[in-house]
Amino acid sequence: MSVIPILIFLQSIFAYPVNQKNIEVGQIITPLGEILIMLDERTPRHRESFIELAEAGYWDSLTFNRVIPDFVAQGGCPDTPEGFNDPEYLLEPEFDPSLTHVYGAVGAGRDNNPDKLSARCQFYIVENKEGLHRLDGDYTVFGKVIQGMDIVEKIVRVSRDENDQPLEAITLDVNIIEISPRQLRKTLETQ
């Protein structure tokens, strides 16, 4: 894995103002364990959307509905034949060339709409150790797993059906928690 994307990500994390006491982090609790996600400031609409839906409990009755080894663990609203056409759940893309589909990247799902609008109710975590750079510039990356990739590894390797849906539901309990910059540094050092 390239060191450059990690360094860019770390620079963005520590660019927070010194006087900021706590940092909002996405927390996903599953039956297999906890995943923590650093939400990126360079994608403010996606970041705020994730926070809004987490605080509303939107995902708490949903699951990781698509899991594929060496690809992604995807959760939230399921894919539908008609796509994602509810304007309340669509977001303009926020592509940043420094936010790429590296291992542990968190992105917004979408259907094949020509404007590349994100389905804000769906997210995925890249589980391919080489990254999925063919998705760069087509799907918005808005965060990075800072703890729990071992849990993501377990999730993508559960038994699944022909649609890559887990045979046993992997439920989501998505929250926003606050951690101090010191806790964040400690978490990153142990990864």
DOVEXZA-949951 format. One record per residue: x, y, z of N, C-alpha, C in turn; chain; residue in three letters. Coordinates in steps of 0.001 Angstrom, whole numbers, padded with zeros to 6 digits. Each point is the difference from the previous one (the first is absolute). Layout:
# residues N
n_x|n_y|n_z|ca_x|ca_y|ca_z|c_x|c_y|c_z|paza|marti
X|Y|Z|X|Y|Z|X|Y|Z|A|ALA;
...
//
This chain:
# residues 191
n_x|n_y|n_z|ca_x|ca_y|ca_z|c_x|c_y|c_z|paza|marti
000849|-001177|000000|-000849|001177|000000|000889|001233|000000|A|MET;
-000364|000993|-000773|000783|001215|-000116|-000088|000826|001273|A|SER;
001108|000595|000381|000065|000819|001205|-000572|001385|-000249|A|VAL;
000025|000485|-001226|-000425|001369|-000310|-001460|000257|000362|A|ILE;
-000980|-000863|-000388|-001376|000284|000404|-000181|000036|001522|A|PRO;
000736|-000835|000711|-000107|-000015|001464|000533|001307|000568|A|ILE;
001126|000494|-000529|000557|001258|000485|-000939|001163|-000266|A|LEU;
-000612|000035|-001181|-000956|001066|-000321|-001183|-000061|000956|A|ILE;
-000491|-001212|000263|-001127|-000163|000917|000375|000475|001401|A|PHE;
001173|-000383|000487|000428|000409|001338|000151|001508|000085|A|LEU;
000515|000634|-001063|000107|001450|-000003|-001369|000643|000135|A|GLN;
-001005|-000565|-000674|-001343|000577|000088|-000572|-000155|001402|A|SER;
000312|-001108|000655|-000504|-000216|001359|000591|001021|000957|A|ILE;
001307|000202|-000099|000661|000872|000954|-000042|001463|-000407|A|PHE;
-000758|000312|-001037|-000198|001385|-000406|-001118|000653|000818|A|ALA;
-000606|-000757|000913|-001035|000564|000853|000596|001117|000844|A|TYR;
-000796|001017|000320|000494|001060|000860|000470|-000558|001342|A|PRO;
001067|000599|000515|000587|-000475|001260|-001011|000074|001131|A|VAL;
-000877|000988|-000015|-000942|000185|001104|-001214|-000934|-000074|A|ASN;
-000091|-000796|-001056|-001131|-000922|-000097|000171|-001091|001031|A|GLN;
-001027|-000179|000828|000108|-000963|001086|-000225|-001418|-000479|A|LYS;
-001053|-000213|-000744|-000321|-001353|-000424|-000257|-000053|-001504|A|ASN;
000154|-001193|-000546|-000187|-000230|-001425|-001146|-000995|-000162|A|ILE;
-000944|000327|-000897|-001109|-000909|-000255|000469|-001150|-000885|A|GLU;
-000316|-001204|000440|000411|-001219|-000688|-001230|-000882|-000176|A|VAL;
-000116|-000639|-001148|-001079|-000957|-000216|000331|-001316|000696|A|GLY;
-000971|-000542|000681|000148|-001285|000693|-001053|-000950|-000561|A|GLN;
000451|-001155|-000470|-000917|-001031|-000479|000181|-001214|000901|A|ILE;
-001064|-000349|000703|000036|-001187|000854|-000740|-001108|-000738|A|ILE;
000672|-001129|-000160|-000583|-001161|-000679|000075|-001189|000955|A|THR;
-000674|-001109|-000316|000137|-001192|000828|001440|-000546|000028|A|PRO;
000808|000405|-000971|001383|-000482|-000070|000995|000955|000645|A|LEU;
-000439|001188|000386|000888|000964|000647|-000233|001417|-000472|A|GLY;
000870|000892|000472|-000129|001440|-000230|000962|000485|-001086|A|GLU;
-000496|000953|-000797|000787|000660|-001038|-000086|001502|000260|A|ILE;
001148|000692|-000031|000018|001453|000150|000444|000634|-001303|A|LEU;
-000697|001076|-000381|000245|000673|-001279|000302|001472|000236|A|ILE;
001121|000455|-000538|000312|001424|-000024|-000708|000590|-001201|A|MET;
-000864|000981|000229|-000754|000660|-001070|000804|001194|-000497|A|LEU;
000173|000098|-001298|000922|000965|-000574|-000639|001368|-000207|A|ASP;
000709|001035|000419|-000456|001387|-000148|-000039|000453|-001457|A|GLU;
000722|-000696|-000891|000051|000414|-001406|-001251|-000391|-000773|A|ARG;
-000893|-000740|000656|-001287|-000365|-000609|-001107|000404|000981|A|THR;
-000201|001295|000188|-000890|000474|001065|-001453|-000456|-000122|A|PRO;
-000556|-000066|-001211|-001405|-000422|-000136|-000155|-001474|000355|A|ARG;
000920|-000839|-000437|-000068|-001428|000334|000244|-000224|001491|A|HIS;
000942|000747|000550|000293|-000104|001437|-001243|000364|000813|A|ARG;
-000581|001150|-000303|-001189|000448|000737|-001179|-000954|-000190|A|GLU;
-000152|-000529|-001189|-001067|-000949|-000268|000161|-001259|000854|A|SER;
001233|-000519|000059|000264|-001191|000809|-000342|000283|001467|A|PHE;
000433|001148|000497|-000272|000371|001391|-001508|000112|000227|A|ILE;
-000695|000676|-000906|-001454|000179|000134|-000735|-001342|000049|A|GLU;
000326|-000901|-000938|-000680|-001299|-000035|000362|-000860|001202|A|LEU;
001258|000062|000435|000401|-000769|001181|-000745|000494|001234|A|ALA;
-000053|001304|000181|-000672|000561|001174|-001502|-000251|-000024|A|GLU;
-000573|-000135|-001198|-001434|-000296|-000126|-000291|-001496|000184|A|ALA;
001046|-000817|000090|-000196|-001445|000132|-000417|-000675|-001296|A|GLY;
000255|000661|-001140|-000456|-000503|-001291|000439|-001446|-000261|A|TYR;
001260|-000302|000243|000548|-001310|-000350|-000257|-001074|001054|A|TRP;
-000514|000373|001150|-000069|-000928|001125|-000946|-001178|-000197|A|ASP;
-000809|000020|-001036|-000842|-001168|-000303|000488|-000705|-001268|A|SER;
001150|000451|-000516|000514|-000530|-001259|001228|-000879|000224|A|LEU;
000584|-000479|-001098|001098|-000960|000084|001079|000319|-001032|A|THR;
001117|-000734|000122|000936|-000076|-001113|-000682|-000930|-000990|A|PHE;
-000489|000556|-001099|-000842|-000764|-000927|000763|-000578|-001193|A|ASN;
001268|000373|-000145|000803|-000518|-001120|001445|-000092|000481|A|ARG;
000533|-001204|000019|001366|-000199|000480|000758|-000878|-001000|A|VAL;
001146|000505|-000456|000770|-000707|-001016|001474|000037|000391|A|ILE;
000602|-001163|000259|001427|-000018|000340|000839|000675|-001086|A|PRO;
001030|000703|000441|000910|000733|-000882|-000709|001092|-000790|A|ASP;
-001156|000433|000489|-000727|001095|-000631|-000523|000923|001090|A|PHE;
-001256|-000154|000422|-000572|000906|000993|-000967|-000710|000939|A|VAL;
-000232|000659|001132|-001131|-000290|000884|-000917|001205|-000145|A|ALA;
-001221|-000220|-000468|-000930|001087|-000300|-001202|-000097|000927|A|GLN;
-000380|001133|000557|-001130|000012|000918|-000957|001127|-000290|A|GLY;
-001166|-000088|000591|-001005|001038|-000166|-001119|-000468|-000886|A|GLY;
-000543|000932|-000768|-001139|-000346|-000839|000426|-000985|-001084|A|CYS;
-000826|-000973|-000292|000373|-000994|-001009|-000104|000563|-001416|A|PRO;
000750|-000618|-000909|-000148|000353|-001411|-001416|-000376|-000431|A|ASP;
-000584|000791|-000862|-001326|-000317|-000520|000049|000060|-001516|A|THR;
-000863|-000730|-000696|000011|000043|-001469|-000203|001410|-000548|A|PRO;
-000780|000806|000702|-000254|001357|-000501|001083|000998|000406|A|GLU;
000976|-000431|000776|001095|000879|000407|-000386|000850|001192|A|GLY;
000743|001055|000211|-000233|000917|001117|-000573|001277|-000580|A|PHE;
-001294|000210|000130|-000595|001179|-000628|-000739|000902|000966|A|ASN;
000119|-000244|001302|-000602|000882|000985|000952|001180|000212|A|ASP;
-000382|001216|-000434|000917|001140|000073|000486|000295|001417|A|PRO;
-000790|-000379|000999|000422|000230|001385|001257|-000806|000332|A|GLU;
000214|-001094|-000717|001138|-000868|000296|001064|000018|-001085|A|TYR;
000051|001065|-000793|001028|000128|-001023|000883|001207|000308|A|LEU;
001294|-000142|-000255|000959|001074|000228|000862|000194|-001238|A|LEU;
000315|001263|-000292|000963|000302|-001057|001341|-000633|000382|A|GLU;
000746|-000504|-000982|001301|-000594|000324|000966|001053|000529|A|PRO;
000930|-000445|000825|001070|000858|000523|001321|-000731|-000239|A|GLU;
000503|000103|-001209|001238|-000695|-000336|001198|000864|000390|A|PHE;
000924|-000604|000691|001249|000647|000370|001104|-000953|-000430|A|ASP;
000928|000440|-000848|001007|-000921|-000517|000877|-000637|001077|A|PRO;
000059|000597|001181|000805|-000596|001067|-000785|-001020|000822|A|SER;
-001307|-000103|-000238|-000822|-001007|000685|-000269|-001124|-000994|A|LEU;
000708|-001096|000157|-000103|-001095|-000944|-000463|-001276|000694|A|THR;
-000299|-000981|-000797|-000522|-001273|000485|001127|-000925|000475|A|HIS;
000663|000425|001071|001025|-000824|000635|-000680|-000970|000969|A|VAL;
000751|-000972|000465|-000480|-000948|001006|-000537|000782|001202|A|TYR;
-001248|-000266|000383|-000616|000683|001133|-000740|001275|-000344|A|GLY;
000041|000430|-001266|-000738|001207|-000387|-001496|-000251|000145|A|ALA;
-000722|001042|000375|-001456|-000078|000123|-000595|000899|-001087|A|VAL;
-000878|-000580|-000809|-000586|000743|-001103|-001514|-000077|000012|A|GLY;
-000600|000843|-000819|-001455|000045|-000139|-000419|-000822|-001210|A|ALA;
-000958|-000893|000201|-000524|-000799|-001103|-000803|000860|-000966|A|GLY;
-000236|-000542|-001165|-000855|000673|-000974|-000386|-000996|-001078|A|ARG;
-001011|000360|-000773|-000352|-000820|-001154|000744|000579|-001208|A|ASP;
-000407|-000353|-001193|000708|000453|-001200|-000513|001331|-000537|A|ASN;
-000467|000890|000853|-000526|001281|-000478|001118|000827|-000634|A|ASN;
-000313|000727|-001073|001035|000720|-000761|000679|001126|000779|A|PRO;
-000664|000536|001023|000591|001089|000784|000857|-000503|001156|A|ASP;
000090|-001330|000153|000801|-000629|001064|-000449|000457|001388|A|LYS;
-001320|000204|000140|-000559|000391|001287|000133|-001156|000985|A|LEU;
000415|000328|001213|000148|-001012|001043|-001346|-000320|000621|A|SER;
-000170|-001266|000363|-001138|-000408|000824|000463|000149|001444|A|ALA;
-000384|001088|000622|000544|000300|001325|-000394|-001013|001054|A|ARG;
-000981|-000836|-000303|-000451|-001003|000960|000821|-001286|-000091|A|CYS;
000990|-000031|-000893|000795|-001207|-000178|001487|000343|000047|A|GLN;
000768|-000819|000695|001439|000207|000061|000695|-001340|-000182|A|PHE;
001262|000052|-000340|000790|-001219|-000140|001396|000248|000549|A|TYR;
000653|-001097|000357|001370|000038|000501|000846|-000867|-000920|A|ILE;
001073|000573|-000531|000895|-000728|-000905|000780|-001036|000793|A|VAL;
-000096|-001266|-000434|000687|-001089|000688|001145|-000569|-000831|A|GLU;
000212|000510|-001186|001087|-000476|-000851|001302|000669|000432|A|ASN;
000999|-000798|000380|001257|000559|000525|000762|000820|-001036|A|LYS;
-000248|-000243|-001268|000643|000788|-001062|-000795|001259|-000315|A|GLU;
-001179|000145|000603|-000879|001118|-000315|-000864|-000323|-001206|A|GLY;
-000932|000881|-000283|-000909|-000156|-001145|000012|001293|-000808|A|LEU;
001156|000307|-000543|000180|001303|-000646|-000796|000173|-001281|A|HIS;
-000551|-001064|-000543|-000881|000141|-001169|-001283|000754|000374|A|ARG;
-000292|000099|001312|-001182|000732|000462|000277|001485|000249|A|LEU;
001283|000377|000027|000357|001398|000259|-000629|000915|-001060|A|ASP;
-000574|001101|000461|-000619|000948|-000912|-001399|-000391|-000448|A|GLY;
-000463|-001159|000442|-001365|-000439|-000316|-000873|-000108|001249|A|ASP;
000621|-000248|001136|-000709|-000141|001273|000708|000886|001019|A|TYR;
-000776|000693|000836|000576|000906|000992|000540|-000779|001193|A|THR;
001272|000206|000297|000624|-000512|001226|-000133|001110|001029|A|VAL;
-000579|-000319|001166|-000217|001038|001007|000552|-000355|001370|A|PHE;
000727|-001097|000097|000567|-000368|001290|000971|-001146|-000118|A|GLY;
000525|-000414|001171|000973|-001085|000062|-000165|-000718|001331|A|LYS;
000046|-001315|-000051|-000052|-000789|001231|001294|000243|000771|A|VAL;
-000134|000376|001268|001168|000209|000845|000138|-001093|001043|A|ILE;
-001028|-000800|000145|000055|-001158|000892|-001065|-000989|-000451|A|GLN;
000360|-001271|-000064|-000993|-001024|-000298|000080|-000627|-001375|A|GLY;
001103|000187|-000715|000096|-000680|-001295|000012|-001517|000180|A|MET;
000429|-000476|001155|-000084|-001442|000269|-001457|-000449|000028|A|ASP;
-000895|000878|000433|-001435|-000304|000015|-000532|-000008|-001438|A|ILE;
000428|000971|-000808|-000412|000041|-001405|000462|-001279|-000705|A|VAL;
001213|-000448|000301|000519|-001246|-000581|-000921|-001178|000330|A|GLU;
-000469|-000057|001236|-000928|-001073|000402|-001331|000123|-000730|A|LYS;
-000486|001233|-000124|-001302|000236|-000628|-000017|-000484|-001445|A|ILE;
001042|000323|-000774|-000025|-000371|-001415|000195|-001499|-000216|A|VAL;
000373|-000719|001053|000255|-001434|-000151|-001098|-000893|000591|A|ARG;
-001129|000602|000365|-001113|-000815|000490|-000659|-000721|-001178|A|VAL;
-000762|-001030|000302|-000746|-000699|-001057|-001034|000953|-000585|A|SER;
-000138|-000049|-001329|-000917|000928|-000667|-000703|-000706|-001157|A|ARG;
-001086|000614|-000461|-000775|-000590|-001095|000542|000459|-001355|A|ASP;
-000723|-000334|-001075|000452|000332|-001356|-000007|001506|-000279|A|GLU;
-000657|000796|000854|-000004|001463|-000130|001014|000654|000939|A|ASN;
000860|-000816|000607|001023|000450|000949|-000585|000576|001285|A|ASP;
-001222|-000392|000322|-000623|000405|001250|000309|-001060|001054|A|GLN;
000453|000431|001187|000300|-000974|001054|-001210|-000874|000320|A|PRO;
000252|-001307|000218|-001087|-000915|000353|-000544|000311|001389|A|LEU;
000867|000449|000898|-000436|000474|001320|000207|001504|000024|A|GLU;
-001040|000722|000378|000045|001464|-000031|001139|000548|000860|A|ALA;
000740|000933|-000572|001032|000729|000738|-000569|001390|000241|A|ILE;
-000632|000147|001140|-000727|001227|000318|000946|001173|000257|A|THR;
-000546|001187|-000199|000732|001242|000188|-000573|000778|001173|A|LEU;
000869|000529|000818|-000350|000986|001019|001001|001122|-000232|A|ASP;
-000426|001047|-000718|000910|001060|-000427|-000213|001225|000880|A|VAL;
001099|000497|000541|-000036|001136|000922|001102|000991|-000364|A|ASN;
-000113|001172|000573|001086|000975|-000056|000500|000148|001425|A|ILE;
001282|-000253|000168|000607|000163|001323|001068|001072|-000105|A|ILE;
000391|000531|001130|001063|000997|000007|001213|-000592|000697|A|GLU;
001161|000214|-000631|001241|-000420|000624|000962|001182|-000011|A|ILE;
000902|-000001|000939|000965|001090|000085|001086|-000198|-001053|A|SER;
000683|001083|-000375|001126|-000158|-000927|001026|-001003|000534|A|PRO;
000186|-000039|001294|000947|-000951|000606|-000467|-001440|-000216|A|ARG;
-001304|-000261|000231|-000549|-001341|-000247|000138|-000382|-001469|A|GLN;
-000226|000982|-000884|000115|-000259|-001427|001428|-000400|-000359|A|LEU;
000968|000748|000497|001402|-000336|-000277|000327|-001402|000498|A|ARG;
-000472|-000317|001203|000264|-001329|000582|-000630|-001095|-000856|A|LYS;
-001235|000238|-000459|-000684|-000966|-000863|000783|-000211|-001278|A|THR;
000460|001091|-000613|000748|-000102|-001253|001342|-000690|000192|A|LEU;
000625|000209|001142|001293|-000633|000270|-000116|-001517|000134|A|GLU;
-001157|-000472|000434|-000179|-001450|000194|-000447|-000708|-001271|A|THR;
-000279|000746|-001053|-000453|-000602|-001260|001149|-000443|-000863|A|GLN;
//
